[in-house]
Amino acid sequence: MLGKMLKRVRETTPLVHNITNYVTVNDCANIILATGGAPLMADDAKEVEEIVTISSALYLNIGTLNTRTVESMMIAGKKANSLGKPVILDPVGVGASTLRNETAGKLLETIDFAVIKGNSSEIRALYNNTRTTGGVDVQEEDIITDDTLDSTIAFSKKAALKFNSVVAMTGAIDIITDGKKVALCRNGHPLMAKITGTGCMLGSMIATYCGGQPNKVFEAAVHAITHMGLAGEIAGEKVLKRGEGTGHFRLYLLDKVGLMTEDELREGERVEFIEE
C-alpha cells in the first residue's frame, strides 16, 4: 500500500489551507511543497471561507494562539465541513493553559476533524480536558515505549472513537488509528526532536496527503507519518556520518521529503497494521 498515495499527491498538487503558528509557518509551507502540494497561509476571518472553497484540505494548528485566529479557525473549519473537505487539527501545547484547553474544546464542538495529530501528552490532555505542565513536549510518563504500547494503543482507539476522527499519536513509535484499524510506525530519528517545527511540518504533510486522497484519511495519515519518519532517518544518518549539526539536519530533512520516491517509501517503511 505505501507509496501509492505519494504519486497521487504529486499528480494532483492539493492546495492546503493553513491556519498555523507563526514560529513554523515557513517550514510548513516548504514541507507542503516538498511533499507535492501547494501551501496557502491565510488567517484573516474576512477571507478564510473563500480560501477554504478553493482548497483541498485545511490544517489548524494552535501553537501560537490568539483570539483573532481562533475566530478564523472556527469559520474556516465550518466551511470546510460544509464542503466535505478534510480538516486536520494539531492541538500543540494543549494542556499548558486554560486558553488552549478552552480553544481546543470549542474547536472539537464546532468542527468535524478528519485527523487529530499530537504527541501522547497532547492527545491525553485533549481527551481528558486537563491542564498539564509539559508545554509542547511530551511528558516523561507519557512517552510511548514497547512496554506501554498495548495500553497506549487502547487509549488511542478510545480517543479516536470519542472524537470520531483518526488519531495520530506521535512519538518514538507512532500510533495511527480510526478506533478500529491501527497502524504502528517505527520510522524516525532522535534528531527530529532537536529542531523546532517537525511536528507542525508533519501536520501540514498529513493535510497534504489528505487533500490528495480525501476519502482515505487513515491511509493518508499513515503515508505522511511514514514519509516524514523515513526522511528523518535518512537525514539523521547523513548528519551523523558527516559530523554535522541540527542546521544541516533541517536542510537534509526537507531535501529528502522532496526527493523521496515511491520505491524508497515501500522499501524503507517500518509499519505494522493491526486489525480489530
PyMOL commands that set and color helices and strands:
alter all, ss='L'
color gray80, all
select helices_A, chain A and resi 4-12+25-35+48-54+67-83+98-110+120-128+140-142+149-163+190-194+198-212+217-242+246-259+262-268
alter helices_A, ss='H'
color red, helices_A
select strands_A, chain A and resi 15-19+38-41+57-61+87-90+115-119+166-170+174-177+182-185+271-274
alter strands_A, ss='S'
color yellow, strands_A
deselect
rebuild
show_as cartoon
